[in-house]
Amino acid sequence: MKLGLCVWLIFLFTTLLAGGCTSTRPVVEVSTDLSVVSLVSLDAVKAYEAGEGQKSLELYQQLVAANSSDHVSLNNMGVILLRGGQGEAALDAFESASLLAPMNSNYLVNVGFAQIKIQNYDESLSFFDRAIQINPRNAVAYYGKGVAFFYMNEPEIALGLFRQSVALEPTSAESLFMKGYAEQRNGLWMDAVKDYTAYMFFSENPTQKANAYSNRALCYFQLKDYKSGMTDLDEAMKLNDSSAVYYYNRAQGYQMRQDYENAVSDYTRAISRKSSFPEAYINRGELNYLLEKEEKGCADLKRACDLGYCGPFEKYESAGKCEN
């Protein structure tokens, strides 16, 4: 019986990664020109910092309507739109800001992130490169290039770029997480453990820290340090008990240690948190067969097939161990 797929978390691949850190780091600008600072702009900043995105967006739109050359407000509009999932609208705002202030490397970086959001990965690289030409020490530009190369399935190149980003900005939690994830993707388990540990020191977001614990646990499993891995998953669950992935990953740990009863229980906990989880059904199904609970095993494999993963069900069906 083979193990099911490990569920890798990053803040990248399921919401630009579900439950993880954001894959984009758009830069908010604050005007240093006192002549253009107004009560409206101050209110817009305060609203943004308070998490009132829609209110902040409306205030920035008022500022742009009053002054179409206000590149700071255009850029900040783009940040709010991008974080709200409106990639095309964000791109328009960032490009307008960049045309008004072509030597602002942060605006170019933001154009790059918007291009990533709409899946124009090659195009995004050109903007990150232009930002680096203007400011070779722009850590977020290197980070953005790394994200783009991740989407292009080039984890080795991405790792090099995240290394550069961390070298320029050693306390950046986002860059540390992505460097750790890139190391994990490249099989550098101990390196990843070190960077996830560093990330946890700087991160203040409980949900994101929980993802780091879960990812570090998978690295510990690869290093055969099951005790540390299980401890990390316990910590992840304390921070966020609603994640199906954490229970799935802990089930993998139990399965590696041949503790099949506890593995089945954790696959059940994962499914209770995410009913459309075919890998969990497959793994639980195969374990139920191993535990001589064939009826339950067959039911799990049928459920996985209903979700589009029919290979295991068809294998058992052809062997006469599961009837359609």
Buried (B, 14 or more C-beta within 10 A) or exposed (E): EEEBEBBBBBBBBEEBBBBBBBBBBBBBBEBEEEEBBBEBBEBBBEBBEEEBBEBBBBBBBBBBEEEEEBBBBBBBBBBBBBBEEBBEBBBBBBBBBBEBBEEBBBBBBBBBBBBBBEEBBEBBBBBBEBBBEBBEEBBBBBBBBBBBBBBBEBBEBBBBBBBBBBEBBEEBBBBBBBBBBBBBBBEBBEBBBBBBEBBBEBBEEEBBBBBBBBBBBBBBBBBEBBEBBBBBBEBBBEBBEEBBBBBBBBBBBBBBBEBBEBBBBBBBBBBEBBEEBBBBBBBBBBBBBBBEBBEBBBBBBBBBBEBEBBEBBEEBBEEEEBEE
